[in-house]
Amino acid sequence: MPSHPLPRNSLTFTYHRKSSDLSTFVYGFVVLLLMCEIPVFVLLLLSLKSPVGRGIVLAIIALELLAVGYLLPSMLFMKHSIRGDNLILRFGIFFKGVVPLGNIASVEQADGIRHKGLVNFGVDYDRKHSLLCVMAGSKSTILIALSRPQRFRLSLFRRALVSGMMFNVDEPERLLEALRQRIPAGLETDVRITAAGAGKPAPQPPLAGAGEPAPEQPADDSGSGIPHAVTNPAIAFVRPDTAAGWALETRSLEKYYGSFKAVDGIDLRLQAGEIYGFLGPNGAGKTTTMNMVTGLLRPSGGEVAVFGRDLRREPLAAKRLLGYVAESPVVYDRLTGREFVRFSAELYRTPRAGLAERIEQLLAAFDLADAADALIRTYSQGMRRKVALAAAVIHSPGLLVLDEPTNGVDPRGAWVIKNLLHTLAEQGAAVLMSTHVLEVAENMCDRVAIIDQGRMVAEGTIADLKAQSRMPESNLEQIFLALTGPGSAQEGVGATG
């Protein structure tokens, strides 16, 4: 990113129609014809005596003036600008659209795009792709995807809710650079600004389920806090600003049910790129803790922070950075697998650029491609868990919270889930998972925490737990049984932190 930011005053970008465009001559001829007809109709108006005839001629003159006023300025140029924190699109004197920079999910140069059924000149709406087209040709085309849909007035009587837009500018690289510098820092959406090769035909725009996968982006070293996507053909996640240190941090977390203390001062700290096992016997408080971590349950005391966002003070910002699958996942039986994953993406306001491709990749990764269009009520328990996992990662979370992720899944499904969790961790996501299969925890987890009767009794790597329990030759199962026996919760062993 350049060291000298652009000034905050207005920047203007125009599109001048080139004389080599055939449509330029067509529109020029229409404008010339209309301008020549206006004097003729004025003379006709002066010669007519009938009020009805004069009214008809006046209406024709008004329509021609309106057409000339619309076509002439638009034919000569389109003028767009960046003012403050808004991108303002104008087409002639009749259309103005204001797009907050904070609502821009992706921007790219995509020359050569044409749409069947849409005019290549004027303001039009592609209902299939929820796309606003402010076009005056097919050259120097900019394609924008929005983080959340916006409503625009297309004409006096026509409005549309759009998820993206296309328009032309003379200097697309200058516009891209201006947006790159002005996109607000700290956005939690996946912001990608890329320039496609100028003059190359572009595919169908990646909006509302159609398009190409997003290009690979480098890590953000600018300190701007803008997250970038870490690319992976099956699962990729948004890397949040990790300056806060911990992917998940709980401090003295407590939960009372009446006089019963279900969770007693749990302190967790998860690093980015870590798989963290959360173990304990039934009734130890694992699910209660996870529900407080994900915001489903209000703590009686203590604090939860996700990548530095306090869950109580910034609930939406924190929840957008995590995905969660309960022990008995909630899925909608009357939706298909594909519909459910897309529904989850819409709830998280996932950018629509490349979304359809990502859904297909996730369904294939979880071995659900063949059943993607079947209703979930026909799914087995293992398939329901896998589609819930796909929905949990569709919005690219930086923290994944899983309660018994392999419960009810066949051996191949369990292998798929474990492999994808490793993929996420390798890319830098943090995974908090509970499991009763101690062999899975021992083989998968970088660190484990063991709780009993709502209290943390041990935490650390497997080697740490062996040293703390003075059982160097034992496996995790033996350590777990020793630490969670009668009276062990009161004695405990020192946690490493």
C-alpha positions in Angstrom: 0.0 0.0 0.0 1.4 3.4 -0.9 3.0 5.4 2.0 1.1 8.6 1.1 -2.7 8.1 1.3 -5.0 9.8 -1.1 -6.6 13.1 0.0 -10.2 12.8 1.4 -11.6 15.2 -1.1 -13.7 14.0 -4.0 -12.1 11.9 -6.8 -13.9 11.8 -10.2 -13.8 8.9 -12.7 -15.5 9.3 -16.1 -16.1 7.0 -19.1 -16.0 8.6 -22.5 -17.4 6.6 -25.3 -14.9 5.8 -28.0 -15.7 6.7 -31.6 -14.8 3.1 -32.6 -17.8 1.7 -30.8 -20.6 0.9 -33.2 -23.2 1.7 -30.6 -21.8 5.2 -30.4 -22.9 5.9 -33.9 -26.3 4.4 -33.3 -27.0 6.5 -30.2 -25.5 9.6 -31.9 -27.8 9.1 -34.9 -30.8 8.7 -32.5 -29.9 11.9 -30.6 -29.4 13.8 -33.9 -32.7 12.6 -35.3 -34.5 13.6 -32.1 -32.9 17.1 -32.0 -33.9 17.7 -35.6 -37.4 16.6 -35.0 -38.0 19.0 -32.0 -38.1 22.2 -34.2 -40.5 20.4 -36.6 -42.9 19.6 -33.8 -42.6 23.1 -32.4 -43.7 24.5 -35.8 -46.5 21.9 -35.9 -47.6 23.0 -32.4 -47.8 26.6 -33.5 -50.0 25.8 -36.5 -52.5 23.5 -34.7 -55.8 24.9 -33.4 -57.2 21.8 -31.8 -56.5 21.6 -28.0 -56.3 17.8 -28.3 -53.7 17.9 -31.1 -51.7 20.6 -29.3 -51.7 18.4 -26.2 -50.4 15.4 -28.1 -47.7 17.4 -29.8 -46.6 18.9 -26.5 -46.4 15.4 -25.0 -44.2 14.3 -28.0 -41.9 17.3 -27.6 -41.6 16.6 -23.8 -40.7 13.0 -24.5 -38.1 13.9 -27.1 -36.5 16.5 -24.8 -36.4 13.9 -22.0 -34.8 11.4 -24.4 -32.2 13.9 -25.6 -31.5 15.0 -22.0 -31.0 11.4 -21.0 -29.0 10.2 -24.0 -26.8 13.1 -24.8 -25.0 13.5 -21.5 -24.8 9.7 -21.0 -23.5 9.2 -24.5 -20.7 11.8 -24.0 -19.6 10.5 -20.6 -20.5 8.8 -17.4 -19.2 10.4 -14.2 -18.6 8.5 -11.0 -16.8 9.7 -7.9 -15.5 8.8 -4.4 -16.5 11.3 -1.8 -15.6 10.7 1.8 -16.6 7.1 2.6 -18.9 6.6 -0.4 -18.6 5.5 -4.0 -21.2 7.6 -6.0 -22.3 6.3 -9.5 -24.0 8.6 -12.0 -25.5 8.0 -15.4 -26.3 11.3 -17.1 -28.6 13.4 -15.0 -31.2 10.8 -14.1 -29.4 8.1 -12.1 -27.4 8.5 -8.9 -26.4 5.5 -6.7 -24.4 5.8 -3.4 -22.4 2.8 -2.2 -20.8 3.0 1.3 -17.1 1.8 0.9 -17.7 -0.3 4.0 -20.3 -2.4 2.1 -17.9 -3.3 -0.8 -16.9 -7.0 -0.5 -14.9 -7.3 -3.7 -13.9 -5.2 -6.7 -12.3 -6.3 -10.0 -11.8 -5.2 -13.5 -13.9 -7.5 -15.7 -13.8 -6.3 -19.3 -16.0 -7.9 -22.0 -18.9 -8.9 -19.8 -22.2 -9.0 -21.7 -25.6 -10.1 -20.4 -28.3 -11.7 -22.5 -31.5 -9.6 -22.3 -29.7 -6.5 -20.8 -29.0 -3.4 -22.7 -25.4 -2.4 -23.1 -26.2 1.2 -22.6 -28.1 2.7 -19.7 -29.2 1.7 -16.3 -30.6 -1.9 -16.1 -31.1 -4.7 -13.6 -30.1 -8.3 -13.9 -32.6 -10.1 -11.7 -31.0 -13.5 -12.0 -27.7 -12.3 -10.6 -29.1 -9.4 -8.5 -26.8 -7.1 -10.5 -27.2 -3.4 -11.2 -25.7 -2.5 -14.6 -24.8 1.1 -15.2 -23.3 0.6 -18.7 -22.2 2.5 -21.7 -20.2 -0.2 -23.5 -18.2 -3.3 -22.6 -14.8 -1.8 -22.1 -13.1 -0.8 -18.9 -15.8 -2.5 -16.9 -15.7 -2.6 -13.1 -17.5 -5.4 -11.2 -18.4 -4.9 -7.6 -19.9 -7.4 -5.1 -21.6 -6.0 -2.0 -21.3 -7.4 1.5 -25.0 -6.9 2.0 -27.7 -6.0 -0.6 -28.7 -2.4 -1.2 -31.8 -0.8 -2.7 -31.4 1.6 -5.6 -33.9 3.7 -7.6 -33.4 2.8 -11.2 -36.1 5.2 -12.5 -39.0 7.2 -11.2 -41.2 4.1 -10.7 -38.6 1.3 -10.5 -36.5 0.2 -7.6 -34.3 -2.9 -7.1 -32.4 -4.6 -4.3 -29.0 -5.5 -5.7 -26.0 -7.5 -4.5 -23.5 -6.2 -7.0 -23.0 -3.7 -9.9 -21.2 -3.1 -13.1 -20.1 0.2 -14.6 -17.4 1.7 -16.9 -14.5 4.0 -16.1 -11.7 5.3 -18.3 -9.0 4.6 -15.7 -9.9 1.3 -14.0 -6.5 0.9 -12.4 -6.8 4.4 -10.8 -10.2 3.5 -9.4 -9.0 0.2 -8.0 -6.0 1.9 -6.3 -8.3 4.6 -4.9 -10.6 2.0 -3.4 -7.7 0.0 -2.1 -6.6 3.0 -0.1 -10.0 4.1 1.1 -11.7 0.8 2.1 -12.1 1.3 5.9 -9.7 -0.6 8.1 -11.0 -3.3 10.4 -13.7 -4.7 8.2 -14.8 -8.2 9.1 -15.9 -9.1 5.6 -13.6 -10.6 3.0 -12.3 -7.6 1.1 -10.5 -8.4 -2.1 -9.5 -5.8 -4.7 -8.0 -7.3 -7.8 -7.5 -6.2 -11.3 -8.2 -8.6 -14.1 -6.2 -8.5 -17.3 -7.3 -5.5 -19.3 -9.0 -6.4 -22.6 -9.5 -10.1 -21.7 -13.0 -11.5 -21.8 -14.3 -12.0 -18.3 -16.6 -14.8 -17.1 -20.1 -14.4 -15.9 -20.0 -12.0 -12.8 -19.4 -13.9 -9.5 -22.6 -12.8 -7.9 -25.6 -14.6 -6.3 -24.2 -18.0 -7.0 -22.5 -17.6 -10.4 -18.9 -17.0 -11.1 -15.2 -18.0 -10.7 -13.5 -18.6 -7.4 -11.7 -15.7 -5.8 -8.1 -15.2 -6.7 -5.3 -15.9 -4.2 -4.5 -13.0 -2.0 -1.4 -12.3 0.1 -1.5 -11.9 3.8 -2.2 -8.4 5.0 1.1 -6.9 6.2 -0.1 -3.3 6.0 -1.4 -3.2 9.5 -4.7 -1.9 8.2 -6.7 -4.7 9.8 -8.4 -5.6 6.5 -8.8 -9.4 6.5 -7.7 -11.4 3.4 -8.9 -14.8 2.3 -6.4 -17.6 2.7 -7.0 -19.7 -0.4 -7.7 -23.4 -0.3 -9.8 -25.3 -2.8 -12.1 -26.8 -0.1 -11.9 -24.6 3.0 -10.5 -21.2 3.4 -11.0 -18.8 6.3 -10.8 -15.1 6.9 -7.7 -14.2 8.9 -8.9 -11.6 11.4 -6.6 -9.0 12.9 -4.4 -11.1 15.3 -2.8 -8.1 17.0 -5.0 -8.9 20.0 -3.0 -12.1 20.5 -5.5 -14.8 21.2 -8.1 -16.4 18.9 -10.2 -17.1 22.0 -9.7 -15.9 25.5 -12.0 -16.6 28.5 -11.3 -15.0 31.9 -12.9 -16.4 35.1 -15.9 -17.8 33.2 -18.7 -18.8 35.5 -22.3 -20.1 35.2 -24.8 -20.6 37.9 -28.1 -22.4 37.7 -29.8 -21.2 40.9 -27.3 -22.2 43.6 -25.6 -24.8 41.5 -22.3 -23.7 39.9 -22.0 -25.5 36.6 -18.8 -23.6 35.4 -16.3 -22.4 38.0 -13.7 -19.9 36.8 -12.7 -21.4 33.4 -9.7 -19.7 31.8 -9.0 -20.6 28.2 -6.5 -19.2 25.7 -6.4 -20.5 22.1 -3.8 -19.4 19.6 -4.5 -19.1 15.9 -3.6 -22.3 14.1 -4.2 -24.5 17.2 -6.5 -27.5 17.7 -7.5 -27.4 21.3 -9.2 -30.4 22.9 -11.8 -29.7 25.6 -12.3 -32.9 27.7 -14.3 -33.9 30.7 -16.8 -36.5 31.9 -20.5 -36.0 31.3 -21.9 -33.1 33.3 -18.4 -31.5 33.7 -19.5 -28.3 32.1 -18.1 -28.6 28.6 -21.2 -27.8 26.6 -22.2 -25.0 29.0 -18.8 -23.4 28.5 -19.0 -23.8 24.7 -22.5 -22.2 24.7 -21.1 -19.2 26.6 -18.1 -19.0 24.3 -20.4 -18.9 21.3 -22.9 -16.4 22.8 -25.8 -18.9 23.1 -25.7 -18.6 26.9 -25.0 -15.6 29.0 -22.3 -16.1 31.6 -23.0 -15.5 35.2 -19.5 -14.0 35.5 -16.3 -13.6 33.6 -15.5 -12.5 30.0 -15.1 -14.0 26.5 -13.1 -12.4 23.7 -12.8 -13.7 20.1 -9.8 -12.2 18.4 -9.9 -9.3 20.8 -13.7 -8.6 20.4 -15.5 -8.8 23.7 -18.5 -11.1 23.2 -20.7 -9.0 25.5 -19.8 -5.5 24.2 -19.4 -6.5 20.5 -21.6 -9.6 20.0 -22.1 -9.4 16.3 -18.4 -8.6 15.5 -17.3 -11.5 17.7 -19.8 -14.0 16.3 -19.0 -13.3 12.7 -15.5 -14.6 13.4 -16.6 -18.0 14.7 -18.4 -21.1 13.5 -20.2 -23.5 15.8 -21.6 -27.0 15.6 -23.5 -28.4 18.6 -23.5 -32.0 19.7 -26.9 -32.4 18.2 -26.7 -29.9 15.3 -29.8 -27.9 14.4 -30.5 -28.3 10.7 -33.7 -27.6 8.7 -35.3 -30.8 7.4 -37.3 -29.1 4.7 -34.2 -27.7 3.0 -31.7 -29.5 0.8 -28.1 -29.7 1.8 -27.1 -27.0 -0.7 -30.0 -24.8 0.4 -29.0 -25.1 4.1 -25.4 -24.2 3.4 -26.4 -21.2 1.3 -28.9 -20.2 4.0 -26.1 -20.1 6.6 -23.9 -18.1 4.2 -26.7 -15.5 3.9 -27.2 -15.3 7.7 -23.5 -14.4 8.0 -23.8 -12.0 5.1 -21.0 -13.9 3.3 -19.8 -12.0 0.2 -21.5 -13.5 -2.9 -18.4 -13.3 -5.1 -17.5 -17.0 -5.7 -20.1 -18.2 -3.1 -21.6 -20.9 -5.4 -18.2 -22.3 -6.2 -17.3 -22.4 -2.5 -20.5 -24.2 -1.6 -19.9 -26.8 -4.2 -16.3 -27.3 -3.0 -17.4 -27.7 0.6 -20.2 -30.2 -0.3 -17.6 -32.2 -2.2 -15.1 -32.0 0.6 -17.6 -33.4 3.0 -18.7 -36.2 0.6 -22.1 -34.6 0.2 -22.1 -33.7 -3.4 -24.3 -36.6 -4.5 -26.9 -35.8 -1.8 -26.7 -32.0 -2.1 -30.1 -31.7 -3.6 -31.9 -34.2 -1.3 -33.9 -32.9 1.6 -32.0 -33.0 4.9 -34.8 -35.0 6.5 -33.5 -38.0 4.4 -30.0 -37.6 5.7 -28.4 -40.0 8.2 -27.1 -38.7 11.5 -23.5 -38.5 10.1 -24.6 -36.7 7.0 -26.5 -34.2 9.1 -23.4 -33.5 11.1 -21.3 -33.0 8.0 -23.8 -30.6 6.4 -23.8 -28.7 9.7 -20.0 -28.5 9.6 -20.1 -27.2 6.0 -22.6 -24.5 7.1 -20.3 -23.6 10.0 -17.3 -22.9 7.8 -19.1 -21.3 4.8 -18.5 -17.8 6.1 -14.8 -18.5 6.6 -14.5 -18.3 10.4 -11.2 -17.7 12.2 -12.4 -19.8 15.2 -14.4 -23.0 15.0 -16.1 -24.4 18.1 -17.2 -28.1 17.8 -19.0 -30.2 20.4 -18.3 -33.9 19.6 -17.5 -33.3 15.9 -17.2 -37.0 15.1 -20.2 -38.3 17.1 -22.4 -40.5 14.9 -20.1 -40.3 11.9 -18.8 -43.4 10.1 -15.0 -44.0 9.9 -14.7 -42.4 6.5 -16.7 -39.4 7.6 -14.6 -39.0 10.7 -11.5 -39.2 8.6 -12.8 -36.4 6.3 -13.7 -34.2 9.3 -10.3 -34.7 11.0 -8.5 -34.0 7.7 -10.4 -30.8 7.1 -9.8 -29.6 10.7 -6.1 -30.1 10.2 -6.4 -28.1 7.0 -8.1 -25.2 8.8 -5.5 -25.3 11.6 -2.6 -25.3 9.1 -4.1 -22.2 7.5 -4.2 -20.4 10.9 -7.7 -21.0 12.2 -8.2 -22.0 15.8 -10.4 -25.0 16.6 -11.9 -25.7 20.0 -13.4 -29.2 20.1 -14.8 -31.4 22.8 -14.8 -35.2 22.4 -15.2 -38.4 24.4 -12.9 -40.2 22.0 -9.6 -39.7 23.8 -7.6 -41.3 21.1 -8.9 -38.6 18.7 -7.9 -35.9 21.1 -4.5 -37.4 21.7 -3.7 -37.7 18.0 -5.3 -34.4 16.8 -5.0 -31.8 19.5 -2.0 -29.5 20.0 -3.2 -28.9 23.6 -5.9 -30.2 25.8 -7.8 -29.0 28.8 -9.5 -31.4 31.2 -12.4 -30.1 33.3 -14.3 -31.8 36.1 -17.2 -30.5 38.1 -17.0 -27.2 36.3 -13.3 -26.6 37.2 -10.2 -26.8 35.1 -8.0 -29.7 36.5 -5.3 -29.8 33.8 -4.2 -28.0 30.7 -1.3 -28.4 28.3 0.3 -30.6 25.7 0.1 -34.4 26.2 3.8 -34.2 27.4 2.8 -31.5 29.8 0.0 -33.6 31.3 2.2 -36.6 31.6 4.7 -34.6 33.6 2.1 -32.8 35.7 0.3 -36.1 36.6 3.6 -37.9 37.2 2.5 -40.6 34.8 5.2 -40.4 32.1 4.4 -43.8 30.6 0.7 -43.2 30.5 -1.6 -42.3 27.6 -4.3 -39.6 27.6 -7.0 -42.1 28.7 -5.1 -43.1 31.8 -4.3 -39.5 32.7 -8.0 -38.5 32.2 -9.3 -41.3 34.4 -6.8 -40.4 37.1 -7.7 -36.7 37.1 -11.4 -37.1 36.9 -11.9 -39.8 39.6 -13.6 -39.1 43.0 -12.1 -36.1 44.7 -9.7 -35.3 41.8 -11.4 -32.0 40.9 -10.6 -30.7 44.3 -7.0 -31.8 44.1 -6.2 -31.2 40.4 -2.8 -30.6 38.9 -1.1 -27.4 37.9 -2.0 -26.0 34.5 0.8 -24.7 32.3 -1.3 -21.9 30.9 
